[in-house]
């Protein structure tokens, strides 16, 4: 996650990406731009989306202050996870196979 209103946070992403892929080579990642409700963005959607696509990540813009698109980003991530795991959907699992904090 980085702040759309702070270019420095975006510039740190490559280092974080390299650390994550070294530790977790078989990972599913989504790049999340926070503060989408900010009036002044320092990072463009195009720039961030290109960064994500070049590294095989999904991309979403959210606002934690207003809650805008948080559910959409999580839903997108879960749908991709389901697609990658042979289309098994968590909601299709019998309740006894779910953990308490799962959907």
Secondary structure, 3 states (H helix, E strand, C coil): CEECCCHHHHHCHHHHHHHHHHHCCCCCCEEEEECCCCCCCCCCHHHHHHHHHHCCCEEEECCCCCCCCHHHHHHHHHHHHHHHCCCCCHHHCCHHHCCCCCC
